[in-house]
Amino acid sequence: MTKTLNIAFIKARWHADIVDQTLVGFNQSMADAGRDCDVKTFDVPGAFEMPLLAKKLGESGKFDAIVCAALVVDGGIYRHDFVASTVVENLMRAQMDTGVPVYSVSLTPHHFHGNDEHVKFYTEHFVKKGAEAANAVRMVADIEI
Protein backbone atom coordinates (compact mmCIF):
# COMPACT_ATOMS: atom_id res chain seq x y z
CA MET A 1 0.00 0.00 0.00
CA THR A 2 1.34 3.41 -0.93
CA LYS A 3 1.40 6.22 1.57
CA THR A 4 -0.97 9.16 1.42
CA LEU A 5 0.72 12.05 -0.34
CA ASN A 6 0.61 15.45 1.31
CA ILE A 7 0.31 18.01 -1.47
CA ALA A 8 0.49 21.79 -1.30
CA PHE A 9 -1.43 23.35 -4.18
CA ILE A 10 -0.73 27.03 -4.87
CA LYS A 11 -3.21 28.85 -7.13
CA ALA A 12 -2.75 32.35 -8.54
CA ARG A 13 -5.92 34.43 -8.43
CA TRP A 14 -5.57 36.16 -11.80
CA HIS A 15 -8.13 34.37 -13.99
CA ALA A 16 -9.08 32.25 -10.97
CA ASP A 17 -12.09 30.69 -12.71
CA ILE A 18 -9.70 29.15 -15.24
CA VAL A 19 -6.73 28.46 -12.94
CA ASP A 20 -8.93 26.65 -10.40
CA GLN A 21 -9.66 23.99 -13.02
CA THR A 22 -6.12 22.72 -12.51
CA LEU A 23 -7.11 21.53 -9.07
CA VAL A 24 -10.23 19.86 -10.50
CA GLY A 25 -8.13 17.90 -13.00
CA PHE A 26 -5.50 17.10 -10.38
CA ASN A 27 -7.98 15.74 -7.85
CA GLN A 28 -9.88 13.74 -10.48
CA SER A 29 -6.70 12.14 -11.79
CA MET A 30 -5.56 11.19 -8.31
CA ALA A 31 -8.96 9.67 -7.56
CA ASP A 32 -9.05 7.81 -10.89
CA ALA A 33 -5.61 6.37 -10.13
CA GLY A 34 -6.74 5.31 -6.65
CA ARG A 35 -3.97 7.38 -5.06
CA ASP A 36 -4.69 8.82 -1.64
CA CYS A 37 -3.62 12.40 -1.20
CA ASP A 38 -4.31 15.20 1.20
CA VAL A 39 -4.32 18.45 -0.76
CA LYS A 40 -4.00 21.76 1.04
CA THR A 41 -4.67 24.78 -1.15
CA PHE A 42 -3.04 28.19 -0.95
CA ASP A 43 -4.22 31.21 -2.91
CA VAL A 44 -1.80 33.97 -3.95
CA PRO A 45 -2.48 37.18 -5.88
CA GLY A 46 -0.55 36.20 -9.00
CA ALA A 47 2.14 33.94 -10.43
CA PHE A 48 4.96 36.15 -9.17
CA GLU A 49 4.05 35.29 -5.56
CA MET A 50 4.21 31.52 -6.04
CA PRO A 51 7.97 30.81 -5.74
CA LEU A 52 8.48 32.28 -2.27
CA LEU A 53 5.46 30.44 -0.90
CA ALA A 54 6.62 27.24 -2.61
CA LYS A 55 9.99 27.59 -0.91
CA LYS A 56 8.43 28.21 2.51
CA LEU A 57 6.10 25.25 2.10
CA GLY A 58 9.00 23.04 1.02
CA GLU A 59 11.04 24.13 4.02
CA SER A 60 8.15 23.29 6.36
CA GLY A 61 8.70 19.57 5.85
CA LYS A 62 4.92 19.04 5.71
CA PHE A 63 4.55 18.27 2.00
CA ASP A 64 5.64 15.55 -0.39
CA ALA A 65 5.06 17.79 -3.40
CA ILE A 66 4.03 21.33 -4.29
CA VAL A 67 1.94 22.13 -7.36
CA CYS A 68 1.70 25.72 -8.62
CA ALA A 69 -0.91 26.93 -11.10
CA ALA A 70 -1.20 30.27 -12.88
CA LEU A 71 -2.26 31.85 -16.14
CA VAL A 72 0.20 34.57 -17.18
CA VAL A 73 -1.21 36.40 -20.17
CA ASP A 74 0.48 38.64 -22.68
CA GLY A 75 -0.85 42.12 -22.12
CA GLY A 76 1.33 43.52 -24.89
CA ILE A 77 4.18 44.56 -22.62
CA TYR A 78 7.48 42.92 -21.68
CA ARG A 79 6.21 42.01 -18.22
CA HIS A 80 4.55 38.82 -19.52
CA ASP A 81 7.83 37.20 -20.56
CA PHE A 82 9.67 38.52 -17.52
CA VAL A 83 7.07 37.17 -15.10
CA ALA A 84 6.83 33.78 -16.82
CA SER A 85 10.57 33.13 -16.91
CA THR A 86 11.14 34.48 -13.41
CA VAL A 87 8.39 32.33 -11.95
CA VAL A 88 9.53 29.09 -13.60
CA GLU A 89 13.19 29.72 -12.74
CA ASN A 90 12.38 30.37 -9.10
CA LEU A 91 9.99 27.44 -8.76
CA MET A 92 12.89 25.28 -9.91
CA ARG A 93 15.13 27.01 -7.39
CA ALA A 94 12.59 26.38 -4.59
CA GLN A 95 12.60 22.68 -5.40
CA MET A 96 16.38 22.51 -5.55
CA ASP A 97 16.79 24.45 -2.29
CA THR A 98 14.25 22.40 -0.33
CA GLY A 99 14.44 18.95 -1.92
CA VAL A 100 10.65 18.91 -2.32
CA PRO A 101 9.39 18.47 -5.90
CA VAL A 102 7.68 21.58 -7.26
CA TYR A 103 5.43 21.24 -10.31
CA SER A 104 4.49 24.18 -12.48
CA VAL A 105 1.21 24.42 -14.32
CA SER A 106 1.90 28.01 -15.26
CA LEU A 107 0.67 28.62 -18.76
CA THR A 108 1.70 31.68 -20.74
CA PRO A 109 -0.42 32.02 -23.88
CA HIS A 110 0.62 34.80 -26.21
CA HIS A 111 -2.87 35.60 -27.45
CA PHE A 112 -5.36 35.17 -24.62
CA HIS A 113 -8.54 37.21 -24.75
CA GLY A 114 -11.40 36.97 -22.30
CA ASN A 115 -13.88 35.95 -25.01
CA ASP A 116 -16.02 32.84 -24.63
CA GLU A 117 -13.92 30.77 -27.04
CA HIS A 118 -10.62 31.41 -25.22
CA VAL A 119 -12.15 31.00 -21.77
CA LYS A 120 -13.67 27.65 -22.78
CA PHE A 121 -10.43 26.44 -24.36
CA TYR A 122 -8.20 27.39 -21.41
CA THR A 123 -10.70 26.16 -18.83
CA GLU A 124 -10.62 22.71 -20.45
CA HIS A 125 -6.86 22.91 -20.97
CA PHE A 126 -6.23 23.62 -17.28
CA VAL A 127 -8.26 20.52 -16.31
CA LYS A 128 -6.00 18.49 -18.61
CA LYS A 129 -2.85 20.13 -17.22
CA GLY A 130 -4.00 19.40 -13.67
CA ALA A 131 -4.33 15.72 -14.58
CA GLU A 132 -0.85 15.79 -16.12
CA ALA A 133 0.54 17.35 -12.93
CA ALA A 134 -1.09 14.59 -10.86
CA ASN A 135 0.51 11.98 -13.09
CA ALA A 136 3.93 13.61 -12.65
CA VAL A 137 3.46 13.80 -8.87
CA ARG A 138 2.61 10.09 -8.73
CA MET A 139 5.53 9.11 -10.95
CA VAL A 140 8.10 11.02 -8.90
CA ALA A 141 6.58 9.93 -5.57
CA ASP A 142 6.92 6.29 -6.61
CA ILE A 143 10.60 6.51 -7.49
CA GLU A 144 12.63 4.44 -5.05
CA ILE A 145 16.03 5.81 -4.15
N, C-alpha and C positions, 0 to 999 in steps of 0.2 A: 504494500500500500504506500502510495506517495504522500508526502506531507502536504498539509495545507500551505499554500503560498500566501504570504503577506505582501500585498501590492499597494504601493502608493500611486495614485492616479491624479496627475496635475492637469487641470483644464484651464486654458486661457479663455477669458470672457468675451473677447472680440468675436463676434459671430457665434455666440454661445449656442444658438439653436442648431447650428451645423456641427460645431466642435463636440458638443455633448453626444453626438451619434457615435463617436469613437468608443465611448464607454459602453454604449448599447451593443456594438459589435464585439467588443472585448468580452463582456460578460456572457453574451450568447455563445461565443466560441468556446470559452472555458466550460460552460455548462454542457455544450454539445460533446466536448471531449471528456466529460466526466471528471474534470480536474477541480478539486476544491481550492477555492481561494477566498481570501478576506480582502476586499478592496476598500481602501480608505481614500476618499476623494478630497482634493484640495483645489480651490478656485483661486486664480490669480488674474490681475487685470489684463495682461497680454502676454505674448510669447517671451518678451524680454525679461520678465520676472521669473520664468521657469527654472533657469539654471541654478540660481542661488538656493531656491527652495529644494530643488533636486539634491543639491549637495548637502544641505542641512538634514534632509530626510535620510539620505544615505549614511551620513555620520551618526544618525540616531541608533543605528543597529536594529531597528524595528522592522525593516522591510527586506524582502528577498529580491524585489525588483521595483523600478520606478518607471512609469509610463507618462509621457508628456504629450499633450495634444494642443495644437493651435492651428489657426488659419491666418497666415500672414499674406495680405493682399498687396498687390502693386497699385499704389495710389498715384503713380506717375512721378514719384520722386525717388532719390537714391536710397532713402531710408528702408525700403522694402528689402533690397539686397543686403544691406548692412545688418538689419535685424535678423534676417534668415540665417546668414552665415555666422553671425555672432552667437545666436541661440544654439545652433547645432554644434559649433565648436565648443561651447561651454557646457553643453549637456555631456559631450564626450569627456571633457575635463572632469566633470562631477563624477562620472563613473570611474574614471581612472584614479581620481583622488580618494574615492571611498571604497572601491572594490565592489560596489553594488551596481548591477546592470541597469543602465538607463536607456529607455527606448523612446525614440522620437517619432511621433506622428504629427509632424509640423509641416503642413503643406503650404507651398508658396506659388500659387497660380499667378501667371503674368497677366491674365485678362479676366479677373473675376468682376462680375457686376451683380448687384442684388436683384436681378430679374428672376422670375419664376424658374426659367430653364436652368440657370446657373445654381440657384439655391437647391433645386431638386437633384441636379447632378452631384454637387458636392456633399449634400446630405447623404446620399446613397454611397458615395465614395468614402466618406468618413466611417460609415458602418463597416465597409470592406476593410479599410485600413485598421480599424480596431480589432477585427478578427485576425488580421495578419500580425498585429502586435501581440495578441494572445498566443498565437502559434509560436512566435519568436521567444516569448517569455517561457513557454513550456519547454521548447527545445533547449534553451540555455539552462533552465532549472534542472533538467534531466541529465546534463553532462556530469559524468563522474570523474573526479580529479584524483 
